[in-house]
Amino acid sequence: MAEVIAQEIHSKTAHLPRVIFTSAGLSAIDGDSASDHAKETMAEMGLSLEEHKARMLQEEWLQNSDLVL
């Protein structure tokens, strides 16, 4: 959810530099879809998680990131 929300907000602020948003979980199972509740919540915001696939956090992603939330 955080990745999709961040991308949506950033897309509305054209004056900002290009940013790459990604998300991953500590207990995610690679390839899992978003939960039905998450999909419903995002749909209410006009956003979609239909293409979302979960990813387990990798140490190298942390090492190559400027900001981790």
SEFIZA-3560 file (N, C-alpha, C; in Angstrom, 3 decimals):
REM SEFIZA-3560
<numar><xx>0.822</xx><yy>-1.184</yy><zz>0.000</zz><atom>N</atom></numar>
<numar><xx>0.000</xx><yy>0.000</yy><zz>0.000</zz><atom>CA</atom></numar>
<numar><xx>0.870</xx><yy>1.254</yy><zz>0.000</zz><atom>C</atom></numar>
<numar><xx>1.914</xx><yy>1.261</yy><zz>0.795</zz><atom>N</atom></numar>
<numar><xx>2.757</xx><yy>2.452</yy><zz>0.917</zz><atom>CA</atom></numar>
<numar><xx>3.381</xx><yy>2.828</yy><zz>-0.419</zz><atom>C</atom></numar>
<numar><xx>3.830</xx><yy>1.850</yy><zz>-1.176</zz><atom>N</atom></numar>
<numar><xx>4.458</xx><yy>2.125</yy><zz>-2.469</zz><atom>CA</atom></numar>
<numar><xx>3.470</xx><yy>2.797</yy><zz>-3.424</zz><atom>C</atom></numar>
<numar><xx>2.268</xx><yy>2.273</yy><zz>-3.512</zz><atom>N</atom></numar>
<numar><xx>1.259</xx><yy>2.814</yy><zz>-4.416</zz><atom>CA</atom></numar>
<numar><xx>0.838</xx><yy>4.214</yy><zz>-3.982</zz><atom>C</atom></numar>
<numar><xx>0.657</xx><yy>4.429</yy><zz>-2.694</zz><atom>N</atom></numar>
<numar><xx>0.280</xx><yy>5.752</yy><zz>-2.194</zz><atom>CA</atom></numar>
<numar><xx>1.394</xx><yy>6.759</yy><zz>-2.461</zz><atom>C</atom></numar>
<numar><xx>2.630</xx><yy>6.398</yy><zz>-2.190</zz><atom>N</atom></numar>
<numar><xx>3.758</xx><yy>7.303</yy><zz>-2.423</zz><atom>CA</atom></numar>
<numar><xx>3.881</xx><yy>7.656</yy><zz>-3.905</zz><atom>C</atom></numar>
<numar><xx>3.709</xx><yy>6.676</yy><zz>-4.778</zz><atom>N</atom></numar>
<numar><xx>3.777</xx><yy>6.944</yy><zz>-6.216</zz><atom>CA</atom></numar>
<numar><xx>2.670</xx><yy>7.897</yy><zz>-6.645</zz><atom>C</atom></numar>
<numar><xx>1.472</xx><yy>7.719</yy><zz>-6.106</zz><atom>N</atom></numar>
<numar><xx>0.347</xx><yy>8.581</yy><zz>-6.448</zz><atom>CA</atom></numar>
<numar><xx>0.610</xx><yy>10.017</yy><zz>-6.004</zz><atom>C</atom></numar>
<numar><xx>1.069</xx><yy>10.194</yy><zz>-4.788</zz><atom>N</atom></numar>
<numar><xx>1.359</xx><yy>11.537</yy><zz>-4.280</zz><atom>CA</atom></numar>
<numar><xx>2.462</xx><yy>12.182</yy><zz>-5.120</zz><atom>C</atom></numar>
<numar><xx>3.513</xx><yy>11.440</yy><zz>-5.386</zz><atom>N</atom></numar>
<numar><xx>4.644</xx><yy>11.983</yy><zz>-6.151</zz><atom>CA</atom></numar>
<numar><xx>4.229</xx><yy>12.348</yy><zz>-7.571</zz><atom>C</atom></numar>
<numar><xx>3.338</xx><yy>11.577</yy><zz>-8.164</zz><atom>N</atom></numar>
<numar><xx>2.907</xx><yy>11.854</yy><zz>-9.541</zz><atom>CA</atom></numar>
<numar><xx>2.182</xx><yy>13.195</yy><zz>-9.660</zz><atom>C</atom></numar>
<numar><xx>1.670</xx><yy>13.692</yy><zz>-8.551</zz><atom>N</atom></numar>
<numar><xx>0.946</xx><yy>14.963</yy><zz>-8.552</zz><atom>CA</atom></numar>
<numar><xx>1.852</xx><yy>16.144</yy><zz>-8.222</zz><atom>C</atom></numar>
<numar><xx>3.132</xx><yy>15.898</yy><zz>-8.058</zz><atom>N</atom></numar>
<numar><xx>4.097</xx><yy>16.946</yy><zz>-7.728</zz><atom>CA</atom></numar>
<numar><xx>5.215</xx><yy>16.928</yy><zz>-8.761</zz><atom>C</atom></numar>
<numar><xx>4.904</xx><yy>17.390</yy><zz>-9.963</zz><atom>N</atom></numar>
<numar><xx>5.814</xx><yy>17.302</yy><zz>-11.103</zz><atom>CA</atom></numar>
<numar><xx>7.124</xx><yy>18.053</yy><zz>-10.885</zz><atom>C</atom></numar>
<numar><xx>7.149</xx><yy>19.006</yy><zz>-9.993</zz><atom>N</atom></numar>
<numar><xx>8.364</xx><yy>19.788</yy><zz>-9.773</zz><atom>CA</atom></numar>
<numar><xx>9.432</xx><yy>19.027</yy><zz>-8.978</zz><atom>C</atom></numar>
<numar><xx>9.081</xx><yy>17.888</yy><zz>-8.417</zz><atom>N</atom></numar>
<numar><xx>10.050</xx><yy>17.106</yy><zz>-7.640</zz><atom>CA</atom></numar>
<numar><xx>10.900</xx><yy>16.241</yy><zz>-8.558</zz><atom>C</atom></numar>
<numar><xx>12.127</xx><yy>15.934</yy><zz>-8.143</zz><atom>N</atom></numar>
<numar><xx>12.984</xx><yy>15.060</yy><zz>-8.962</zz><atom>CA</atom></numar>
<numar><xx>12.426</xx><yy>13.643</yy><zz>-9.029</zz><atom>C</atom></numar>
<numar><xx>12.905</xx><yy>12.892</yy><zz>-10.000</zz><atom>N</atom></numar>
<numar><xx>12.463</xx><yy>11.503</yy><zz>-10.164</zz><atom>CA</atom></numar>
<numar><xx>12.857</xx><yy>10.691</yy><zz>-8.923</zz><atom>C</atom></numar>
<numar><xx>11.913</xx><yy>9.920</yy><zz>-8.444</zz><atom>N</atom></numar>
<numar><xx>12.122</xx><yy>9.084</yy><zz>-7.267</zz><atom>CA</atom></numar>
<numar><xx>11.599</xx><yy>7.689</yy><zz>-7.570</zz><atom>C</atom></numar>
<numar><xx>12.287</xx><yy>6.684</yy><zz>-7.088</zz><atom>N</atom></numar>
<numar><xx>11.827</xx><yy>5.306</yy><zz>-7.237</zz><atom>CA</atom></numar>
<numar><xx>11.326</xx><yy>4.838</yy><zz>-5.879</zz><atom>C</atom></numar>
<numar><xx>10.068</xx><yy>4.430</yy><zz>-5.838</zz><atom>N</atom></numar>
<numar><xx>9.466</xx><yy>3.911</yy><zz>-4.613</zz><atom>CA</atom></numar>
<numar><xx>9.332</xx><yy>2.399</yy><zz>-4.731</zz><atom>C</atom></numar>
<numar><xx>9.705</xx><yy>1.698</yy><zz>-3.696</zz><atom>N</atom></numar>
<numar><xx>9.483</xx><yy>0.261</yy><zz>-3.635</zz><atom>CA</atom></numar>
<numar><xx>9.031</xx><yy>-0.086</yy><zz>-2.223</zz><atom>C</atom></numar>
<numar><xx>8.441</xx><yy>-1.244</yy><zz>-2.088</zz><atom>N</atom></numar>
<numar><xx>8.060</xx><yy>-1.685</yy><zz>-0.752</zz><atom>CA</atom></numar>
<numar><xx>8.368</xx><yy>-3.168</yy><zz>-0.622</zz><atom>C</atom></numar>
<numar><xx>8.607</xx><yy>-3.556</yy><zz>0.602</zz><atom>N</atom></numar>
<numar><xx>8.896</xx><yy>-4.954</yy><zz>0.917</zz><atom>CA</atom></numar>
<numar><xx>8.535</xx><yy>-5.171</yy><zz>2.372</zz><atom>C</atom></numar>
<numar><xx>8.347</xx><yy>-6.417</yy><zz>2.746</zz><atom>N</atom></numar>
<numar><xx>7.929</xx><yy>-6.715</yy><zz>4.102</zz><atom>CA</atom></numar>
<numar><xx>8.915</xx><yy>-7.586</yy><zz>4.850</zz><atom>C</atom></numar>
<numar><xx>8.812</xx><yy>-7.562</yy><zz>6.155</zz><atom>N</atom></numar>
<numar><xx>9.664</xx><yy>-8.395</yy><zz>7.005</zz><atom>CA</atom></numar>
<numar><xx>9.141</xx><yy>-9.817</yy><zz>7.104</zz><atom>C</atom></numar>
<numar><xx>7.832</xx><yy>-9.979</yy><zz>6.925</zz><atom>N</atom></numar>
<numar><xx>7.265</xx><yy>-11.323</yy><zz>6.992</zz><atom>CA</atom></numar>
<numar><xx>6.466</xx><yy>-11.640</yy><zz>5.728</zz><atom>C</atom></numar>
<numar><xx>6.788</xx><yy>-10.939</yy><zz>4.661</zz><atom>N</atom></numar>
<numar><xx>6.091</xx><yy>-11.147</yy><zz>3.384</zz><atom>CA</atom></numar>
<numar><xx>6.489</xx><yy>-12.484</yy><zz>2.772</zz><atom>C</atom></numar>
<numar><xx>5.584</xx><yy>-13.048</yy><zz>2.031</zz><atom>N</atom></numar>
<numar><xx>5.880</xx><yy>-14.256</yy><zz>1.258</zz><atom>CA</atom></numar>
<numar><xx>5.953</xx><yy>-13.825</yy><zz>-0.195</zz><atom>C</atom></numar>
<numar><xx>7.136</xx><yy>-13.963</yy><zz>-0.792</zz><atom>N</atom></numar>
<numar><xx>7.344</xx><yy>-13.518</yy><zz>-2.165</zz><atom>CA</atom></numar>
<numar><xx>6.247</xx><yy>-14.037</yy><zz>-3.085</zz><atom>C</atom></numar>
<numar><xx>5.665</xx><yy>-13.106</yy><zz>-3.840</zz><atom>N</atom></numar>
<numar><xx>4.665</xx><yy>-13.471</yy><zz>-4.829</zz><atom>CA</atom></numar>
<numar><xx>3.232</xx><yy>-13.428</yy><zz>-4.357</zz><atom>C</atom></numar>
<numar><xx>3.014</xx><yy>-13.312</yy><zz>-3.046</zz><atom>N</atom></numar>
<numar><xx>1.638</xx><yy>-13.236</yy><zz>-2.546</zz><atom>CA</atom></numar>
<numar><xx>0.950</xx><yy>-11.971</yy><zz>-3.049</zz><atom>C</atom></numar>
<numar><xx>-0.348</xx><yy>-12.059</yy><zz>-3.251</zz><atom>N</atom></numar>
<numar><xx>-1.156</xx><yy>-10.895</yy><zz>-3.605</zz><atom>CA</atom></numar>
<numar><xx>-1.469</xx><yy>-10.104</yy><zz>-2.349</zz><atom>C</atom></numar>
<numar><xx>-1.910</xx><yy>-8.870</yy><zz>-2.551</zz><atom>N</atom></numar>
<numar><xx>-2.361</xx><yy>-8.065</yy><zz>-1.418</zz><atom>CA</atom></numar>
<numar><xx>-3.631</xx><yy>-8.692</yy><zz>-0.845</zz><atom>C</atom></numar>
<numar><xx>-3.864</xx><yy>-8.449</yy><zz>0.421</zz><atom>N</atom></numar>
<numar><xx>-5.073</xx><yy>-8.976</yy><zz>1.059</zz><atom>CA</atom></numar>
<numar><xx>-6.307</xx><yy>-8.309</yy><zz>0.462</zz><atom>C</atom></numar>
<numar><xx>-7.437</xx><yy>-8.978</yy><zz>0.587</zz><atom>N</atom></numar>
<numar><xx>-8.690</xx><yy>-8.414</yy><zz>0.098</zz><atom>CA</atom></numar>
<numar><xx>-8.990</xx><yy>-7.083</yy><zz>0.776</zz><atom>C</atom></numar>
<numar><xx>-8.717</xx><yy>-7.007</yy><zz>2.079</zz><atom>N</atom></numar>
<numar><xx>-8.961</xx><yy>-5.761</yy><zz>2.814</zz><atom>CA</atom></numar>
<numar><xx>-8.096</xx><yy>-4.627</yy><zz>2.266</zz><atom>C</atom></numar>
<numar><xx>-6.819</xx><yy>-4.910</yy><zz>2.000</zz><atom>N</atom></numar>
<numar><xx>-5.929</xx><yy>-3.881</yy><zz>1.444</zz><atom>CA</atom></numar>
<numar><xx>-6.422</xx><yy>-3.440</yy><zz>0.071</zz><atom>C</atom></numar>
<numar><xx>-6.843</xx><yy>-4.377</yy><zz>-0.764</zz><atom>N</atom></numar>
<numar><xx>-7.361</xx><yy>-4.040</yy><zz>-2.098</zz><atom>CA</atom></numar>
<numar><xx>-8.601</xx><yy>-3.166</yy><zz>-1.992</zz><atom>C</atom></numar>
<numar><xx>-9.497</xx><yy>-3.505</yy><zz>-1.071</zz><atom>N</atom></numar>
<numar><xx>-10.726</xx><yy>-2.726</yy><zz>-0.887</zz><atom>CA</atom></numar>
<numar><xx>-10.413</xx><yy>-1.307</yy><zz>-0.403</zz><atom>C</atom></numar>
<numar><xx>-9.495</xx><yy>-1.215</yy><zz>0.544</zz><atom>N</atom></numar>
<numar><xx>-9.119</xx><yy>0.090</yy><zz>1.093</zz><atom>CA</atom></numar>
<numar><xx>-8.525</xx><yy>0.977</yy><zz>0.005</zz><atom>C</atom></numar>
<numar><xx>-7.639</xx><yy>0.412</yy><zz>-0.796</zz><atom>N</atom></numar>
<numar><xx>-7.013</xx><yy>1.185</yy><zz>-1.866</zz><atom>CA</atom></numar>
<numar><xx>-8.040</xx><yy>1.566</yy><zz>-2.932</zz><atom>C</atom></numar>
<numar><xx>-8.961</xx><yy>0.679</yy><zz>-3.243</zz><atom>N</atom></numar>
<numar><xx>-10.002</xx><yy>0.983</yy><zz>-4.233</zz><atom>CA</atom></numar>
<numar><xx>-10.850</xx><yy>2.169</yy><zz>-3.778</zz><atom>C</atom></numar>
<numar><xx>-11.103</xx><yy>2.264</yy><zz>-2.484</zz><atom>N</atom></numar>
<numar><xx>-11.853</xx><yy>3.394</yy><zz>-1.944</zz><atom>CA</atom></numar>
<numar><xx>-11.103</xx><yy>4.707</yy><zz>-2.157</zz><atom>C</atom></numar>
<numar><xx>-9.776</xx><yy>4.619</yy><zz>-2.279</zz><atom>N</atom></numar>
<numar><xx>-8.939</xx><yy>5.795</yy><zz>-2.524</zz><atom>CA</atom></numar>
<numar><xx>-8.725</xx><yy>6.016</yy><zz>-4.026</zz><atom>C</atom></numar>
<numar><xx>-9.310</xx><yy>5.169</yy><zz>-4.845</zz><atom>N</atom></numar>
<numar><xx>-9.145</xx><yy>5.285</yy><zz>-6.290</zz><atom>CA</atom></numar>
<numar><xx>-7.843</xx><yy>4.695</yy><zz>-6.794</zz><atom>C</atom></numar>
<numar><xx>-7.221</xx><yy>3.841</yy><zz>-5.987</zz><atom>N</atom></numar>
<numar><xx>-5.944</xx><yy>3.220</yy><zz>-6.347</zz><atom>CA</atom></numar>
<numar><xx>-6.119</xx><yy>1.711</yy><zz>-6.423</zz><atom>C</atom></numar>
<numar><xx>-5.191</xx><yy>1.036</yy><zz>-7.080</zz><atom>N</atom></numar>
<numar><xx>-5.317</xx><yy>-0.409</yy><zz>-7.276</zz><atom>CA</atom></numar>
<numar><xx>-4.093</xx><yy>-1.167</yy><zz>-6.770</zz><atom>C</atom></numar>
<numar><xx>-4.372</xx><yy>-2.300</yy><zz>-6.161</zz><atom>N</atom></numar>
<numar><xx>-3.319</xx><yy>-3.237</yy><zz>-5.763</zz><atom>CA</atom></numar>
<numar><xx>-3.443</xx><yy>-4.543</yy><zz>-6.539</zz><atom>C</atom></numar>
<numar><xx>-4.205</xx><yy>-4.544</yy><zz>-7.605</zz><atom>N</atom></numar>
<numar><xx>-4.452</xx><yy>-5.777</yy><zz>-8.358</zz><atom>CA</atom></numar>
<numar><xx>-3.174</xx><yy>-6.394</yy><zz>-8.901</zz><atom>C</atom></numar>
<numar><xx>-2.188</xx><yy>-5.582</yy><zz>-9.236</zz><atom>N</atom></numar>
<numar><xx>-0.928</xx><yy>-6.094</yy><zz>-9.784</zz><atom>CA</atom></numar>
<numar><xx>0.134</xx><yy>-6.317</yy><zz>-8.707</zz><atom>C</atom></numar>
<numar><xx>-0.189</xx><yy>-5.989</yy><zz>-7.466</zz><atom>N</atom></numar>
<numar><xx>0.787</xx><yy>-6.084</yy><zz>-6.376</zz><atom>CA</atom></numar>
<numar><xx>1.210</xx><yy>-7.525</yy><zz>-6.116</zz><atom>C</atom></numar>
<numar><xx>2.504</xx><yy>-7.710</yy><zz>-5.937</zz><atom>N</atom></numar>
<numar><xx>3.076</xx><yy>-8.986</yy><zz>-5.501</zz><atom>CA</atom></numar>
<numar><xx>4.015</xx><yy>-8.694</yy><zz>-4.336</zz><atom>C</atom></numar>
<numar><xx>3.829</xx><yy>-9.393</yy><zz>-3.242</zz><atom>N</atom></numar>
<numar><xx>4.641</xx><yy>-9.186</yy><zz>-2.041</zz><atom>CA</atom></numar>
<numar><xx>6.104</xx><yy>-9.558</yy><zz>-2.301</zz><atom>C</atom></numar>
<numar><xx>6.983</xx><yy>-8.861</yy><zz>-1.587</zz><atom>N</atom></numar>
<numar><xx>8.417</xx><yy>-9.143</yy><zz>-1.656</zz><atom>CA</atom></numar>
<numar><xx>8.991</xx><yy>-9.128</yy><zz>-0.253</zz><atom>C</atom></numar>
<numar><xx>9.860</xx><yy>-10.087</yy><zz>0.023</zz><atom>N</atom></numar>
<numar><xx>10.573</xx><yy>-10.112</yy><zz>1.299</zz><atom>CA</atom></numar>
<numar><xx>11.726</xx><yy>-9.113</yy><zz>1.212</zz><atom>C</atom></numar>
<numar><xx>11.907</xx><yy>-8.335</yy><zz>2.238</zz><atom>N</atom></numar>
<numar><xx>12.970</xx><yy>-7.338</yy><zz>2.280</zz><atom>CA</atom></numar>
<numar><xx>14.338</xx><yy>-7.996</yy><zz>2.131</zz><atom>C</atom></numar>
<numar><xx>15.187</xx><yy>-7.404</yy><zz>1.312</zz><atom>N</atom></numar>
<numar><xx>16.533</xx><yy>-7.913</yy><zz>1.069</zz><atom>CA</atom></numar>
<numar><xx>17.558</xx><yy>-6.906</yy><zz>1.600</zz><atom>C</atom></numar>
<numar><xx>18.617</xx><yy>-7.386</yy><zz>2.213</zz><atom>N</atom></numar>
<numar><xx>19.635</xx><yy>-6.507</yy><zz>2.789</zz><atom>CA</atom></numar>
<numar><xx>20.235</xx><yy>-5.569</yy><zz>1.749</zz><atom>C</atom></numar>
<numar><xx>20.473</xx><yy>-6.050</yy><zz>0.540</zz><atom>N</atom></numar>
<numar><xx>21.098</xx><yy>-5.201</yy><zz>-0.485</zz><atom>CA</atom></numar>
<numar><xx>20.203</xx><yy>-4.020</yy><zz>-0.854</zz><atom>C</atom></numar>
<numar><xx>18.864</xx><yy>-4.191</yy><zz>-0.763</zz><atom>N</atom></numar>
<numar><xx>17.971</xx><yy>-3.069</yy><zz>-1.037</zz><atom>CA</atom></numar>
<numar><xx>18.184</xx><yy>-1.973</yy><zz>-0.004</zz><atom>C</atom></numar>
<numar><xx>18.397</xx><yy>-2.364</yy><zz>1.241</zz><atom>N</atom></numar>
<numar><xx>18.652</xx><yy>-1.380</yy><zz>2.293</zz><atom>CA</atom></numar>
<numar><xx>19.959</xx><yy>-0.645</yy><zz>2.044</zz><atom>C</atom></numar>
<numar><xx>20.967</xx><yy>-1.376</yy><zz>1.619</zz><atom>N</atom></numar>
<numar><xx>22.274</xx><yy>-0.784</yy><zz>1.371</zz><atom>CA</atom></numar>
<numar><xx>22.252</xx><yy>0.191</yy><zz>0.195</zz><atom>C</atom></numar>
<numar><xx>21.343</xx><yy>-0.016</yy><zz>-0.752</zz><atom>N</atom></numar>
<numar><xx>21.264</xx><yy>0.818</yy><zz>-1.945</zz><atom>CA</atom></numar>
<numar><xx>20.182</xx><yy>1.907</yy><zz>-1.847</zz><atom>C</atom></numar>
<numar><xx>19.601</xx><yy>2.067</yy><zz>-0.681</zz><atom>N</atom></numar>
<numar><xx>18.507</xx><yy>3.027</yy><zz>-0.496</zz><atom>CA</atom></numar>
<numar><xx>19.000</xx><yy>4.295</yy><zz>0.169</zz><atom>C</atom></numar>
<numar><xx>18.383</xx><yy>5.411</yy><zz>-0.215</zz><atom>N</atom></numar>
<numar><xx>18.687</xx><yy>6.691</yy><zz>0.426</zz><atom>CA</atom></numar>
<numar><xx>17.807</xx><yy>6.924</yy><zz>1.651</zz><atom>C</atom></numar>
<numar><xx>16.601</xx><yy>6.344</yy><zz>1.625</zz><atom>N</atom></numar>
<numar><xx>15.658</xx><yy>6.550</yy><zz>2.720</zz><atom>CA</atom></numar>
<numar><xx>14.823</xx><yy>5.288</yy><zz>2.874</zz><atom>C</atom></numar>
<numar><xx>14.697</xx><yy>4.817</yy><zz>4.105</zz><atom>N</atom></numar>
<numar><xx>13.875</xx><yy>3.652</yy><zz>4.398</zz><atom>CA</atom></numar>
<numar><xx>12.887</xx><yy>4.050</yy><zz>5.470</zz><atom>C</atom></numar>
<numar><xx>11.599</xx><yy>3.825</yy><zz>5.201</zz><atom>N</atom></numar>
<numar><xx>10.556</xx><yy>4.160</yy><zz>6.175</zz><atom>CA</atom></numar>
<numar><xx>9.902</xx><yy>2.896</yy><zz>6.678</zz><atom>C</atom></numar>
//
